[in-house]
Amino acid sequence: PQAPTAALHDRCQDGKKRSMPLRSDAPVIRPLAGRSAWIITDGKIGMDVQCLGVANALGLVATVKHVTPKGVHRALAPWAPVARGEGFAREGSPFAPPFPDVAIATGRLSIPYMRALRRAAGPRTYAIVLQDPKTGQGIADLIWVPEHDRRRGVNIVTTLTAPHSFTPERLAGLRAELPAGIAALPRPRFAIILGGPSGAYRYGEATAARLGRSLAALAPDAGSFLVTPSRRTPPDIMAAVELATRDRPRLIWDGTGANPYPQMLAHADVLIVPADSVNMTGEACATGRPVLVFEPDGGSSKFARFHDALRRYGATRRLREHSSGPIDWRYEPLDSARIIAAEVEQRWMRRQHLLPGLWPRER
């Protein structure tokens, strides 16, 4: 069988070396396809999405295990051990043998469980941690961090965007089935994907007014709008969007039924995403279509590095309060899950066949 995208390194305009996708038809063996996997997270949707994206790219048969440590074990994660009362690795525990071929974890609450699994299963389970685990690098065979994160090491790989499930194949399937509600809307279709307050970004009345002015400036170029809020989207942001788009045909998800976000992502000609969501921005950049990033008040140096890198790559531009010319740029879609999967496959094969015993243990 053929593998998902392998990886190469190229130099971008800033002179830095960065992982880039090879052609999707590159013939590479998929050594982990069909093997078992555990996905360990605290249940946040964004964390599950990242882990499942990598698992699917590897062709793994994955079981999701959500963890909910309590008290001191929660407060002191990732350093605290798993509570003895959870009976890790004992019969009846969610983490009882047989142990998986691969384990993928993300989030500080998952790290004690990955550490316990490493001790119980030994090298037969290949361990992957997504995002900085805030521990020694030996917590996993491979650690992925986004390129805007400062952490580096021999078992650390980086990509511009986070892994997700919007593969080229999935997007092609979604594009092959055009829902009637979207088909009725004239092109170009502008998808507005909304976020909300976070640790780094603030949303207030001034933010809502600025977003409204920016969307009003875009309206003359839009044939129609597709709008989907998130759970974090404040009411005044929705009100500003409804007002700015009212003179164009539109489809606004009101929270009932299934969220048409995947269909909007696939069928939009232009995507408008919030700077506060790394996942939403990365998923939009999987389409190869123009992405405009709305920046709420606030931010951080990490978010600034993330968005600067995507602008240099040519995927995104800032959403302005005035028209800034044609919105017609193109770029190679970013599929970070496949790049990560290719790194895992190469390193797993090397460990299995060439370099046994040379992978780092936790320090």
C-alpha positions in Angstrom: 0.0 0.0 0.0 1.0 3.6 -0.4 1.7 5.9 2.5 0.3 9.3 3.1 2.6 12.2 2.2 6.2 11.8 3.1 8.3 14.9 4.1 11.1 16.9 2.7 12.7 20.1 3.9 12.8 23.3 1.9 13.8 26.9 2.7 11.1 29.5 2.8 11.6 33.2 2.1 12.9 33.8 5.7 15.7 31.3 5.1 14.6 28.9 7.7 14.4 25.2 7.0 10.8 23.9 7.3 8.9 20.6 6.7 7.0 20.6 3.4 4.8 18.0 1.9 5.8 15.8 -1.0 3.4 14.7 -3.6 0.5 12.7 -2.2 1.2 9.8 -4.6 4.7 9.2 -3.3 5.1 5.4 -2.9 6.1 4.8 0.7 5.3 1.7 2.8 2.9 2.1 5.7 4.4 -0.1 8.3 1.9 0.8 11.1 -1.3 0.5 9.1 -3.8 -1.8 10.9 -1.9 -1.8 14.2 -3.5 -0.9 17.5 -3.3 2.5 19.2 -4.5 4.2 22.4 -5.3 7.9 22.2 -4.9 9.5 25.6 -6.4 13.0 26.3 -8.5 14.8 28.9 -11.4 14.8 26.5 -11.1 18.3 24.9 -12.3 18.2 21.3 -9.2 20.0 20.0 -6.9 17.5 21.6 -8.9 14.5 20.3 -8.9 16.0 16.8 -5.1 16.3 16.8 -4.4 12.8 18.0 -7.0 11.2 15.7 -5.5 13.1 12.7 -2.2 11.5 13.3 -3.7 8.1 14.0 -5.7 8.2 10.9 -2.7 9.2 8.8 -0.8 6.2 10.1 -3.7 3.9 9.4 -4.0 2.8 13.1 -7.0 1.2 14.7 -7.4 3.6 17.6 -9.2 3.5 20.9 -9.7 6.9 22.7 -9.1 6.9 26.4 -10.1 10.1 28.3 -8.4 10.7 31.6 -9.8 12.6 34.6 -7.2 12.7 37.4 -8.4 14.2 40.7 -7.0 16.3 43.5 -3.2 16.5 43.8 -2.7 14.2 40.8 -4.5 16.7 38.7 -2.9 19.8 40.2 0.6 18.4 39.8 0.3 16.9 36.3 2.4 16.3 34.3 4.8 15.4 37.1 2.5 13.6 39.5 2.1 9.8 39.0 -1.2 8.2 38.1 -3.2 7.6 41.3 -2.8 4.1 42.7 -6.5 3.8 43.0 -6.9 3.9 39.2 -5.2 0.5 39.0 -3.2 1.3 35.9 -2.3 -1.8 34.0 -4.4 -4.0 36.2 -7.3 -6.1 35.0 -10.5 -4.1 34.9 -8.6 -0.8 34.4 -9.2 1.2 31.2 -5.4 0.8 30.7 -5.2 -3.0 31.2 -3.2 -5.1 28.8 -3.0 -6.0 26.0 -1.0 -2.8 25.4 -1.2 -1.1 22.1 1.4 -0.9 19.3 1.3 2.9 19.4 0.1 5.4 22.0 -0.6 9.1 21.2 -1.2 11.6 24.0 -1.6 15.3 24.3 -2.2 17.7 27.2 -0.5 17.8 30.6 -3.1 15.6 32.2 -2.3 12.8 29.8 1.4 12.7 30.5 1.4 10.7 33.8 -0.6 8.0 31.9 1.9 8.0 29.1 4.7 7.7 31.6 3.0 4.8 33.3 2.3 3.1 30.0 6.0 3.4 29.0 7.0 1.7 32.2 4.4 -1.1 31.9 4.6 -1.8 28.2 8.2 -1.2 27.6 9.5 -0.6 24.0 6.8 -2.6 22.3 4.5 0.4 22.5 5.7 3.3 20.3 5.0 6.5 22.2 4.0 9.8 20.6 3.3 13.1 22.4 1.7 16.0 20.7 2.5 19.5 22.1 5.2 20.2 24.6 4.8 17.7 27.5 6.7 20.0 29.9 8.8 17.1 31.0 12.0 15.4 29.8 12.2 14.4 26.2 12.3 10.7 27.0 8.6 10.7 27.8 8.0 9.6 24.2 9.8 8.2 21.2 8.6 11.2 19.2 7.3 14.6 20.3 5.5 16.9 17.9 5.4 20.7 18.6 4.2 23.4 16.3 7.0 25.3 14.7 6.2 28.5 16.7 7.1 26.5 19.9 10.7 27.0 21.0 11.3 23.4 22.0 13.7 21.4 19.9 15.5 18.0 20.2 16.6 14.8 18.5 13.2 13.2 18.9 11.2 16.4 18.3 9.5 17.2 14.9 7.8 20.4 14.0 5.2 21.6 11.4 3.6 24.9 10.6 0.1 23.8 11.6 -1.4 21.3 14.0 -2.5 17.9 12.9 -6.2 17.4 12.1 -8.6 15.1 10.2 -9.1 17.2 7.0 -7.0 15.2 4.7 -7.0 15.8 0.9 -9.1 12.7 0.5 -11.7 13.9 3.1 -11.9 17.3 1.5 -12.2 15.8 -2.0 -15.1 13.6 -0.7 -16.8 16.6 0.9 -16.4 18.6 -2.3 -18.0 15.8 -4.3 -21.2 16.2 -2.3 -22.5 19.7 -2.5 -25.4 20.3 0.1 -28.4 22.0 -1.3 -28.2 24.9 1.1 -24.7 25.7 0.0 -25.4 25.0 -3.7 -28.1 27.7 -3.7 -25.6 30.3 -2.7 -23.7 32.3 -5.4 -19.9 32.2 -5.6 -17.5 33.3 -4.4 -18.6 31.9 -1.1 -16.9 33.4 1.9 -16.8 31.2 5.0 -16.7 33.0 8.4 -15.5 30.7 11.1 -15.8 32.3 14.5 -13.8 31.9 17.7 -14.1 33.6 21.1 -12.2 34.7 24.2 -9.1 32.6 25.2 -6.1 32.9 27.4 -4.3 35.1 24.9 -7.1 37.0 23.1 -9.9 39.3 24.3 -13.3 39.9 22.8 -15.2 43.1 23.6 -17.5 45.7 22.0 -14.5 47.3 20.2 -13.5 43.9 18.8 -17.1 43.2 17.6 -17.2 46.6 15.9 -13.8 46.1 14.2 -14.9 42.7 12.9 -18.1 44.2 11.6 -16.3 46.9 9.7 -13.9 44.3 8.2 -16.7 42.1 7.0 -18.6 45.0 5.6 -15.5 45.9 3.6 -15.4 42.4 2.1 -19.1 42.2 1.3 -18.8 43.8 -2.2 -16.4 41.0 -3.2 -18.5 38.1 -1.8 -21.2 36.3 -3.7 -22.5 34.9 -0.4 -21.4 34.1 3.2 -21.3 30.8 5.2 -21.1 31.5 8.9 -20.5 29.1 11.8 -19.8 30.1 15.4 -18.1 28.1 18.1 -19.1 27.6 21.7 -16.9 30.4 22.7 -18.4 33.0 20.3 -19.9 36.0 22.3 -23.4 37.2 21.3 -22.2 40.6 20.3 -19.7 39.0 17.8 -22.6 37.1 16.2 -24.7 40.3 16.1 -21.9 42.1 14.3 -21.5 39.3 11.8 -25.2 39.2 11.1 -25.4 42.9 10.5 -22.3 43.0 8.2 -23.5 40.2 6.0 -27.2 40.9 5.8 -27.1 42.4 2.3 -25.7 39.1 0.8 -27.1 35.7 0.5 -25.9 33.6 3.5 -26.2 30.5 5.5 -25.7 30.9 9.3 -25.6 27.9 11.5 -27.9 28.5 14.5 -26.5 25.7 16.7 -29.3 23.2 15.9 -28.5 19.9 14.1 -25.0 19.0 12.9 -22.5 21.8 12.5 -22.0 22.2 8.7 -18.4 23.3 9.4 -16.8 20.5 7.4 -19.0 21.3 4.3 -18.3 25.1 4.7 -14.6 24.4 4.9 -14.7 22.3 1.7 -17.0 24.5 -0.4 -15.7 28.0 0.6 -13.7 30.0 -1.9 -12.3 32.2 0.8 -12.0 31.5 4.5 -12.1 33.9 7.4 -10.7 32.5 10.7 -10.0 33.8 14.2 -6.4 34.2 15.3 -7.3 32.8 18.7 -7.7 29.2 17.2 -4.6 27.4 16.0 -6.8 24.4 15.0 -9.3 26.4 13.0 -6.5 28.3 11.2 -4.6 25.1 10.4 -7.8 23.4 9.1 -8.5 26.3 6.8 -4.9 26.1 5.5 -5.5 22.5 4.5 -7.8 23.7 1.7 -5.3 25.6 -0.4 -7.7 28.5 -0.6 -7.2 32.1 0.6 -7.4 32.4 4.4 -8.0 35.8 6.0 -7.1 35.9 9.8 -9.1 38.2 12.1 -7.0 39.3 15.1 -9.0 40.1 18.3 -7.4 42.2 21.0 -4.5 40.7 22.8 -2.3 37.9 21.5 1.1 36.5 22.5 4.5 36.0 21.1 3.7 32.3 20.4 0.6 33.2 18.4 2.5 36.0 16.6 5.2 33.5 15.5 2.5 31.1 14.3 0.6 33.6 12.2 3.8 35.2 10.9 5.0 31.8 9.6 1.7 31.2 7.8 1.8 34.6 6.1 5.4 33.9 5.0 4.3 30.5 3.6 1.7 32.3 1.6 -1.4 30.7 3.1 -2.9 33.6 5.1 -3.2 37.4 5.2 -4.6 39.7 7.8 -8.3 40.6 7.7 -8.3 44.4 7.2 -10.9 47.1 7.8 -10.7 48.1 4.2 -10.5 46.3 0.9 -6.9 45.2 0.1 -7.3 44.0 -3.5 -8.2 40.6 -5.1 -8.5 37.6 -2.8 -7.1 35.0 -5.2 -3.8 33.6 -3.9 -3.0 29.9 -3.9 -0.5 27.7 -2.0 0.3 24.1 -1.4 -2.3 22.9 1.2 -0.8 22.1 4.6 -1.4 18.6 5.8 0.6 18.3 9.0 -0.9 15.0 10.1 0.7 13.3 7.1 4.1 15.0 7.7 4.1 13.8 11.3 2.9 10.3 10.2 5.8 10.0 7.7 8.3 11.0 10.5 6.8 8.4 12.8 6.9 5.7 10.1 10.6 6.4 9.2 11.7 6.5 12.9 9.7 3.4 13.8 11.2 1.4 11.0 14.7 2.6 11.9 14.1 1.6 15.5 12.7 -1.8 14.6 15.3 -2.8 12.0 18.4 -0.7 12.4 18.8 1.1 15.6 17.3 -0.9 18.5 17.8 0.6 22.0 18.9 4.0 20.9 15.8 6.0 21.7 15.9 8.4 24.7 14.5 7.5 28.1 12.8 10.1 30.2 15.3 12.2 32.1 
